[in-house]
Amino acid sequence: MAGIKNDKVTAATAGMPFLSDMGRLHHHAGSSLRNLIVAEGSDATIPCYAGVNFARFIKCPIIVSVGYCDGSCCPSSVYAAYNVIPSTDKIIYAFPLAGHGRPTEYRAAVNAFLKDKLRK
């Protein structure tokens, strides 16, 4: 939404964003995700809805998290989206030992981030 409604969204959070780079995941995902991606009729359309396509339009401050042991949201996919965000006010929290879950440290950072950004 921060990329689609970039004139309305004033701050955004993306805690381990799913399906950020479907084009890449198509070739590197686990079998269950790959089966979803190549389901009848979806092979040509799902990559168009990848978060990386919308991330390039995010102008607002944003905080993102990535878990390096995440089997659902591949870290390379999260970084692909994060790296194209043009906002000058962006931060990524990397958790080398985290799977698909938001560590307490990230939840606290999000609360502080939103408290600061939504006051303005």
LUMZA-500456 format. One record per residue: residue in three letters; x, y, z of N, C-alpha, C in turn. Coordinates in nm, 3 decimals. Atoms other than C-alpha are relative to their C-alpha. Example, Ala and Ser with C-alpha at 12.3 -4.5 7.8 and 13.67 -1.06 7.14 Angstrom:
# residues 2
['Ala'; [0.089; -0.119; 0.000]; [1.230; -0.450; 0.780]; [0.090; 0.120; 0.000]];
['Ser'; [-0.082; -0.119; -0.006]; [1.367; -0.106; 0.714]; [-0.077; 0.109; 0.073]];
//
This chain:
# residues 120
['Met'; [0.082; -0.120; 0.000]; [0.000; 0.000; 0.000]; [0.086; 0.126; 0.000]];
['Ala'; [-0.087; -0.118; -0.004]; [0.287; 0.238; 0.068]; [0.049; 0.037; -0.139]];
['Gly'; [-0.041; -0.028; 0.138]; [0.390; 0.206; -0.297]; [-0.117; 0.037; -0.089]];
['Ile'; [0.117; -0.025; 0.084]; [0.041; 0.208; -0.446]; [-0.065; 0.134; 0.036]];
['Lys'; [0.063; -0.125; -0.048]; [-0.097; 0.495; -0.234]; [0.106; 0.091; 0.061]];
['Asn'; [-0.113; -0.074; -0.056]; [0.232; 0.681; -0.191]; [-0.030; 0.146; 0.028]];
['Asp'; [0.039; -0.137; -0.031]; [0.052; 1.015; -0.180]; [-0.082; 0.008; 0.130]];
['Lys'; [0.084; 0.004; -0.120]; [-0.155; 0.905; 0.122]; [0.069; -0.061; 0.121]];
['Val'; [-0.064; 0.070; -0.111]; [0.069; 0.678; 0.332]; [0.115; 0.084; 0.054]];
['Thr'; [-0.101; -0.086; -0.061]; [0.286; 0.870; 0.579]; [0.111; -0.078; 0.072]];
['Ala'; [-0.101; 0.086; -0.061]; [0.477; 0.578; 0.738]; [-0.041; -0.145; -0.025]];
['Ala'; [0.032; 0.140; 0.029]; [0.503; 0.206; 0.673]; [0.094; -0.094; 0.075]];
['Thr'; [-0.082; 0.106; -0.057]; [0.629; -0.114; 0.832]; [-0.020; -0.124; -0.085]];
['Ala'; [0.008; 0.125; 0.075]; [0.705; -0.441; 0.660]; [0.080; -0.104; 0.078]];
['Gly'; [-0.064; 0.103; -0.081]; [0.780; -0.723; 0.902]; [0.013; -0.129; -0.079]];
['Met'; [-0.030; 0.119; 0.079]; [0.943; -0.996; 0.695]; [-0.101; -0.016; -0.115]];
['Pro'; [0.100; -0.002; 0.107]; [0.745; -0.917; 0.378]; [0.006; -0.124; -0.090]];
['Phe'; [0.016; 0.123; 0.078]; [0.619; -1.221; 0.186]; [-0.012; 0.032; -0.149]];
['Leu'; [0.011; -0.008; 0.146]; [0.649; -1.266; -0.192]; [0.054; 0.132; -0.055]];
['Ser'; [-0.057; -0.128; 0.044]; [0.871; -0.963; -0.238]; [0.062; -0.005; -0.139]];
['Asp'; [-0.065; 0.011; 0.132]; [1.049; -1.092; -0.549]; [-0.039; -0.132; -0.064]];
['Met'; [0.053; 0.126; 0.054]; [0.837; -1.356; -0.718]; [0.076; -0.050; -0.122]];
['Gly'; [-0.077; 0.044; 0.116]; [1.045; -1.362; -1.035]; [0.118; -0.085; 0.042]];
['Arg'; [-0.115; 0.075; -0.051]; [1.347; -1.481; -0.839]; [-0.044; -0.126; 0.073]];
['Leu'; [0.048; 0.115; -0.075]; [1.150; -1.710; -0.611]; [-0.047; -0.112; -0.090]];
['His'; [0.048; 0.099; 0.096]; [1.009; -1.883; -0.914]; [0.106; -0.108; -0.023]];
['His'; [-0.109; 0.092; 0.027]; [1.349; -2.044; -0.961]; [0.067; -0.055; 0.126]];
['His'; [-0.075; 0.038; -0.119]; [1.473; -2.070; -0.602]; [-0.086; -0.042; 0.119]];
['Ala'; [0.088; 0.031; -0.112]; [1.169; -2.139; -0.384]; [-0.004; -0.149; 0.030]];
['Gly'; [0.021; 0.140; -0.036]; [1.098; -2.461; -0.199]; [-0.113; -0.058; -0.084]];
['Ser'; [0.095; 0.065; 0.090]; [0.875; -2.714; -0.371]; [-0.145; 0.042; 0.022]];
['Ser'; [0.140; -0.036; -0.021]; [0.546; -2.617; -0.202]; [-0.030; 0.140; -0.052]];
['Leu'; [0.020; -0.136; 0.052]; [0.589; -2.247; -0.285]; [0.013; -0.001; -0.152]];
['Arg'; [-0.016; 0.008; 0.146]; [0.713; -2.330; -0.635]; [-0.125; -0.058; -0.065]];
['Asn'; [0.123; 0.058; 0.054]; [0.401; -2.545; -0.691]; [-0.112; 0.103; -0.004]];
['Leu'; [0.100; -0.107; -0.001]; [0.183; -2.248; -0.594]; [0.027; 0.098; -0.114]];
['Ile'; [-0.037; -0.098; 0.101]; [0.373; -2.016; -0.827]; [-0.030; -0.051; -0.141]];
['Val'; [0.020; 0.052; 0.135]; [0.343; -2.246; -1.127]; [-0.136; -0.066; -0.018]];
['Ala'; [0.135; 0.053; 0.015]; [-0.022; -2.341; -1.066]; [-0.061; 0.053; -0.130]];
['Glu'; [0.059; -0.032; 0.130]; [-0.238; -2.327; -1.376]; [-0.038; 0.148; -0.011]];
['Gly'; [0.032; -0.140; 0.028]; [-0.253; -1.972; -1.513]; [0.074; 0.102; 0.084]];
['Ser'; [-0.063; -0.098; -0.088]; [-0.051; -1.814; -1.233]; [0.145; 0.028; -0.037]];
['Asp'; [-0.142; -0.014; 0.031]; [0.298; -1.861; -1.375]; [0.033; 0.134; -0.064]];
['Ala'; [-0.027; -0.126; 0.070]; [0.271; -1.553; -1.594]; [-0.043; 0.123; 0.078]];
['Thr'; [0.053; -0.118; -0.067]; [0.084; -1.328; -1.352]; [0.055; 0.025; 0.140]];
['Ile'; [-0.045; -0.021; -0.138]; [0.215; -1.386; -0.998]; [0.124; 0.090; 0.009]];
['Pro'; [-0.117; -0.090; -0.011]; [0.556; -1.223; -1.064]; [-0.035; 0.148; -0.016]];
['Cys'; [0.041; -0.140; 0.017]; [0.370; -0.903; -1.163]; [-0.045; 0.062; 0.131]];
['Tyr'; [0.049; -0.050; -0.127]; [0.237; -0.873; -0.809]; [0.106; -0.003; 0.109]];
['Ala'; [-0.109; 0.004; -0.097]; [0.573; -0.904; -0.640]; [0.018; 0.136; 0.066]];
['Gly'; [-0.019; -0.124; -0.075]; [0.639; -0.647; -0.370]; [0.108; 0.090; -0.057]];
['Val'; [-0.109; -0.080; 0.056]; [0.957; -0.536; -0.547]; [-0.052; 0.097; -0.108]];
['Asn'; [0.057; -0.087; 0.103]; [0.741; -0.390; -0.826]; [-0.065; 0.125; 0.059]];
['Phe'; [0.066; -0.113; -0.065]; [0.559; -0.163; -0.580]; [0.094; 0.075; 0.094]];
['Ala'; [-0.094; -0.062; -0.094]; [0.848; -0.094; -0.342]; [0.071; 0.120; -0.061]];
['Arg'; [-0.073; -0.110; 0.066]; [1.014; 0.133; -0.597]; [-0.076; 0.133; 0.001]];
['Phe'; [0.081; -0.122; -0.006]; [0.730; 0.384; -0.544]; [-0.020; 0.051; 0.144]];
['Ile'; [0.018; -0.040; -0.140]; [0.754; 0.410; -0.163]; [0.081; 0.126; 0.029]];
['Lys'; [-0.063; -0.128; -0.031]; [0.828; 0.767; -0.060]; [0.007; 0.027; 0.150]];
['Cys'; [0.010; -0.029; -0.144]; [0.740; 0.759; 0.309]; [0.108; -0.072; 0.080]];
['Pro'; [-0.090; 0.073; -0.088]; [0.957; 0.654; 0.602]; [-0.049; -0.145; 0.016]];
['Ile'; [0.038; 0.141; -0.009]; [0.964; 0.274; 0.630]; [0.102; -0.078; 0.082]];
['Ile'; [-0.084; 0.090; -0.078]; [1.100; 0.009; 0.863]; [-0.033; -0.143; -0.047]];
['Val'; [0.015; 0.135; 0.056]; [1.156; -0.347; 0.736]; [0.080; -0.097; 0.086]];
['Ser'; [-0.080; 0.101; -0.069]; [1.272; -0.670; 0.897]; [0.022; -0.119; -0.091]];
['Val'; [-0.034; 0.119; 0.076]; [1.439; -0.979; 0.756]; [0.062; -0.102; 0.095]];
['Gly'; [-0.058; 0.109; -0.078]; [1.513; -1.313; 0.917]; [0.080; -0.088; -0.094]];
['Tyr'; [-0.087; 0.076; 0.091]; [1.805; -1.498; 0.764]; [-0.032; -0.149; -0.005]];
['Cys'; [0.040; 0.141; -0.002]; [1.656; -1.837; 0.857]; [-0.147; -0.017; -0.035]];
['Asp'; [0.141; 0.001; 0.035]; [1.312; -1.756; 0.720]; [-0.024; -0.087; -0.122]];
['Gly'; [0.032; 0.089; 0.111]; [1.179; -2.038; 0.503]; [-0.116; 0.047; -0.083]];
['Ser'; [0.114; -0.053; 0.074]; [0.875; -1.838; 0.394]; [0.034; 0.125; -0.080]];
['Cys'; [-0.037; -0.126; 0.064]; [1.022; -1.499; 0.312]; [0.152; 0.000; -0.018]];
['Cys'; [-0.144; 0.012; 0.027]; [1.361; -1.558; 0.153]; [0.069; 0.134; 0.020]];
['Pro'; [-0.069; -0.126; -0.025]; [1.609; -1.296; 0.273]; [0.038; 0.074; -0.128]];
['Ser'; [-0.036; -0.068; 0.125]; [1.724; -1.226; -0.083]; [-0.120; 0.071; -0.061]];
['Ser'; [0.123; -0.061; 0.050]; [1.364; -1.149; -0.174]; [-0.032; 0.128; 0.077]];
['Val'; [0.025; -0.118; -0.083]; [1.324; -0.907; 0.116]; [0.098; 0.112; -0.037]];
['Tyr'; [-0.100; -0.100; 0.039]; [1.650; -0.730; 0.026]; [-0.025; 0.055; -0.140]];
['Ala'; [0.030; -0.048; 0.135]; [1.544; -0.709; -0.339]; [-0.101; 0.113; 0.005]];
['Ala'; [0.100; -0.105; -0.015]; [1.241; -0.507; -0.237]; [0.057; 0.120; 0.075]];
['Tyr'; [-0.055; -0.108; -0.081]; [1.421; -0.303; 0.029]; [0.096; 0.088; -0.081]];
['Asn'; [-0.103; -0.074; 0.074]; [1.702; -0.203; -0.205]; [-0.056; 0.094; -0.106]];
['Val'; [0.056; -0.090; 0.101]; [1.468; -0.042; -0.459]; [-0.089; 0.109; 0.060]];
['Ile'; [0.082; -0.104; -0.063]; [1.277; 0.169; -0.205]; [0.077; 0.132; -0.007]];
['Pro'; [-0.073; -0.126; 0.016]; [1.368; 0.529; -0.293]; [-0.005; 0.093; 0.123]];
['Ser'; [0.009; -0.084; -0.119]; [1.271; 0.675; 0.047]; [0.139; 0.018; 0.062]];
['Thr'; [-0.128; -0.027; -0.066]; [1.566; 0.841; 0.217]; [-0.008; -0.032; 0.149]];
['Asp'; [0.022; 0.032; -0.141]; [1.415; 0.749; 0.554]; [-0.047; -0.145; 0.009]];
['Lys'; [0.033; 0.142; -0.006]; [1.432; 0.370; 0.556]; [0.105; -0.072; 0.083]];
['Ile'; [-0.092; 0.079; -0.080]; [1.586; 0.112; 0.785]; [-0.043; -0.146; -0.006]];
['Ile'; [0.029; 0.143; -0.003]; [1.612; -0.265; 0.781]; [0.065; -0.061; 0.123]];
['Tyr'; [-0.049; 0.075; -0.114]; [1.648; -0.481; 1.088]; [0.025; -0.142; -0.047]];
['Ala'; [-0.038; 0.135; 0.042]; [1.835; -0.800; 1.006]; [0.020; -0.088; 0.123]];
['Phe'; [-0.010; 0.095; -0.111]; [1.803; -1.100; 1.237]; [0.059; -0.130; -0.053]];
['Pro'; [-0.069; 0.116; 0.057]; [2.062; -1.365; 1.144]; [-0.054; -0.135; 0.047]];
['Leu'; [0.047; 0.129; -0.052]; [1.907; -1.637; 1.364]; [-0.152; -0.013; -0.002]];
['Ala'; [0.146; 0.002; -0.002]; [1.540; -1.552; 1.311]; [-0.058; -0.076; -0.119]];
['Gly'; [0.079; 0.064; 0.105]; [1.294; -1.760; 1.116]; [-0.111; 0.095; -0.039]];
['His'; [0.114; -0.082; 0.041]; [0.951; -1.638; 1.016]; [-0.079; 0.044; 0.123]];
['Gly'; [0.065; -0.055; -0.117]; [0.858; -1.438; 1.321]; [0.066; 0.132; 0.034]];
['Arg'; [-0.054; -0.130; -0.033]; [0.905; -1.092; 1.455]; [0.057; -0.001; 0.141]];
['Pro'; [-0.061; -0.004; -0.133]; [1.153; -1.077; 1.742]; [-0.048; 0.121; 0.080]];
['Thr'; [0.044; -0.107; -0.090]; [1.065; -0.862; 2.043]; [0.071; 0.131; -0.031]];
['Glu'; [-0.078; -0.120; 0.032]; [1.341; -0.618; 1.948]; [-0.063; 0.076; -0.118]];
['Tyr'; [0.061; -0.065; 0.116]; [1.169; -0.551; 1.614]; [-0.133; 0.063; 0.037]];
['Arg'; [0.129; -0.056; -0.041]; [0.827; -0.502; 1.770]; [0.019; 0.131; 0.076]];
['Ala'; [-0.029; -0.123; -0.074]; [0.975; -0.243; 2.006]; [0.046; 0.111; -0.095]];
['Ala'; [-0.047; -0.098; 0.098]; [1.150; -0.069; 1.716]; [-0.115; 0.055; -0.084]];
['Val'; [0.116; -0.043; 0.078]; [0.826; -0.058; 1.515]; [-0.085; 0.097; 0.082]];
['Asn'; [0.080; -0.088; -0.086]; [0.636; 0.093; 1.809]; [0.064; 0.138; 0.012]];
['Ala'; [-0.070; -0.129; -0.011]; [0.901; 0.364; 1.854]; [-0.002; 0.075; -0.133]];
['Phe'; [0.001; -0.058; 0.135]; [0.919; 0.425; 1.477]; [-0.135; 0.066; -0.029]];
['Leu'; [0.135; -0.054; 0.029]; [0.542; 0.469; 1.441]; [-0.035; 0.115; 0.093]];
['Lys'; [0.027; -0.109; -0.095]; [0.518; 0.682; 1.754]; [0.068; 0.128; -0.047]];
['Asp'; [-0.075; -0.116; 0.049]; [0.783; 0.914; 1.611]; [-0.057; 0.053; -0.132]];
['Lys'; [0.040; -0.044; 0.134]; [0.663; 0.924; 1.249]; [-0.142; 0.048; -0.007]];
['Leu'; [0.141; -0.038; 0.007]; [0.291; 0.956; 1.314]; [-0.034; 0.122; 0.083]];
['Arg'; [0.019; -0.124; -0.074]; [0.333; 1.251; 1.549]; [0.010; 0.122; -0.090]];
['Lys'; [-0.033; -0.114; 0.085]; [0.455; 1.473; 1.269]; [-0.114; 0.040; -0.090]];
//
